[in-house]
Amino acid sequence: MAKDITKTSKSDAEWKAELTPEQYRVMRQAGTEAPFSGAYDQSWEAGVYHCAGCGHALFDSESKFNAGCGWPSFHSELDEANIVQRPDFAHGMTRIELLCRNCDAHLGHIFPDGPPPTGMRYCINSVSLEFRPADAPGGDEAPTESE
């Protein structure tokens, strides 16, 4: 069971000051970065991907795969991630949007066309992620309650 964490709450001005303009557009306004443009699309280093807004651990590199879609793709989230899924009807499509449960950052979308073991593809914007290598201190660990 996931441990309780304190929800990150910031004003719009605080988010604008902390995030790059592209991160703000994607994470706070549910935008999408251009395909094949993100830093993590073809990154295969071992470690953990965290929310760029709050540091919450989301995905282990072991679940990452090359979907060929132009965005980092994962077949499963970390148990403690508890990523929020909500219907998204924008742009004339029906999709499931993914949000960080800690800070409500838009991460991307989930699709039922991924590989085993889940059959799901978590299609994530690179700008919504912060990668921590496994060989870095705390790189392969979920954040502590102070993060």
ZILINHU-V683574 format. One record per residue. RES is the residue in three letters. SS is DSSP state (h for helix, s for strand, l for the rest). PHI is phi in radians with two decimals (NA if undefined). BURIAL is 1 if it has 16 or more other ideal C-beta (glycine too) atoms within 10 Angstrom, else 0. Layout:
BEGIN
res & ss & phi & burial
RES & SS & PHI & BURIAL
RES & SS & PHI & BURIAL
END
This chain:
BEGIN
res & ss & phi & burial
MET & l & NA & 0
ALA & l & -1.25 & 0
LYS & l & -1.40 & 0
ASP & l & -1.22 & 0
ILE & l & -2.25 & 1
THR & l & -1.41 & 0
LYS & l & -1.18 & 0
THR & l & -1.35 & 1
SER & l & -2.27 & 0
LYS & l & -2.35 & 0
SER & l & -1.31 & 0
ASP & h & -1.01 & 0
ALA & h & -1.11 & 0
GLU & h & -1.13 & 0
TRP & h & -1.08 & 1
LYS & h & -1.07 & 0
ALA & h & -1.28 & 0
GLU & h & -1.55 & 0
LEU & l & -1.72 & 1
THR & l & -1.21 & 0
PRO & h & -0.98 & 0
GLU & h & -1.20 & 1
GLN & h & -1.07 & 1
TYR & h & -1.08 & 1
ARG & h & -1.05 & 1
VAL & h & -1.36 & 1
MET & h & -1.36 & 1
ARG & h & -1.84 & 1
GLN & l & -2.08 & 0
ALA & l & 1.01 & 0
GLY & l & -1.41 & 0
THR & l & -2.36 & 1
GLU & l & -1.29 & 1
ALA & l & -1.09 & 0
PRO & l & -1.07 & 0
PHE & l & 1.12 & 0
SER & l & -1.84 & 0
GLY & l & -1.40 & 1
ALA & l & -1.13 & 0
TYR & l & -1.86 & 1
ASP & l & -0.98 & 1
GLN & l & -2.03 & 0
SER & l & -1.73 & 0
TRP & l & -2.17 & 0
GLU & l & -1.21 & 0
ALA & l & -1.31 & 0
GLY & s & 2.82 & 1
VAL & s & -2.20 & 1
TYR & s & -1.67 & 1
HIS & s & -2.01 & 1
CYS & s & -1.15 & 1
ALA & l & -1.24 & 1
GLY & l & -1.50 & 1
CYS & l & -2.36 & 1
GLY & l & 1.52 & 1
HIS & l & -1.16 & 1
ALA & s & -1.18 & 1
LEU & s & -2.09 & 1
PHE & s & -2.42 & 1
ASP & s & -1.60 & 1
SER & h & -1.06 & 1
GLU & h & -1.16 & 0
SER & h & -1.65 & 1
LYS & s & -1.40 & 1
PHE & s & -2.55 & 0
ASN & l & -1.59 & 0
ALA & l & -1.49 & 1
GLY & l & 1.28 & 0
CYS & l & -1.62 & 0
GLY & l & 1.75 & 0
TRP & l & -2.27 & 1
PRO & s & -0.99 & 1
SER & s & -2.22 & 1
PHE & s & -2.30 & 1
HIS & l & -1.59 & 1
SER & l & -2.77 & 0
GLU & l & -1.71 & 1
LEU & l & -1.12 & 1
ASP & l & -0.95 & 0
GLU & l & -1.40 & 0
ALA & l & -1.18 & 1
ASN & l & 0.80 & 0
ILE & l & -1.08 & 1
VAL & s & -1.38 & 0
GLN & s & -2.00 & 0
ARG & s & -2.50 & 0
PRO & s & -1.07 & 0
ASP & s & -2.32 & 0
PHE & l & -1.93 & 0
ALA & h & -1.18 & 0
HIS & h & 1.06 & 0
GLY & h & 1.25 & 0
MET & l & -2.09 & 0
THR & l & -1.95 & 0
ARG & s & -2.42 & 1
ILE & s & -1.98 & 0
GLU & s & -1.42 & 1
LEU & s & -1.96 & 1
LEU & s & -2.24 & 1
CYS & l & -1.13 & 1
ARG & l & -1.25 & 1
ASN & l & -1.55 & 1
CYS & l & -2.25 & 1
ASP & l & 1.12 & 1
ALA & l & -1.20 & 1
HIS & s & -1.22 & 1
LEU & s & -1.78 & 1
GLY & s & 2.83 & 1
HIS & s & -2.45 & 1
ILE & s & -2.08 & 1
PHE & s & -2.31 & 1
PRO & l & -1.55 & 0
ASP & l & -2.22 & 0
GLY & l & -1.63 & 1
PRO & l & -1.46 & 0
PRO & l & -1.05 & 0
PRO & l & -1.58 & 0
THR & l & -1.80 & 0
GLY & l & 1.31 & 0
MET & l & -1.90 & 1
ARG & s & -2.17 & 1
TYR & s & -1.47 & 1
CYS & s & -1.71 & 1
ILE & s & -2.09 & 1
ASN & l & -1.26 & 1
SER & h & -1.00 & 1
VAL & h & -1.17 & 1
SER & h & -1.51 & 1
LEU & s & -2.00 & 1
GLU & s & -2.22 & 1
PHE & s & -1.64 & 1
ARG & s & -2.12 & 1
PRO & s & -1.03 & 0
ALA & l & -1.08 & 0
ASP & l & -1.49 & 0
ALA & l & -1.52 & 0
PRO & l & -0.98 & 0
GLY & l & 1.32 & 0
GLY & l & -1.17 & 1
ASP & l & -1.88 & 1
GLU & l & -2.08 & 0
ALA & l & -1.20 & 1
PRO & l & -1.16 & 1
THR & l & -1.41 & 0
GLU & l & -1.14 & 0
SER & l & -1.42 & 0
GLU & l & -1.47 & 0
END
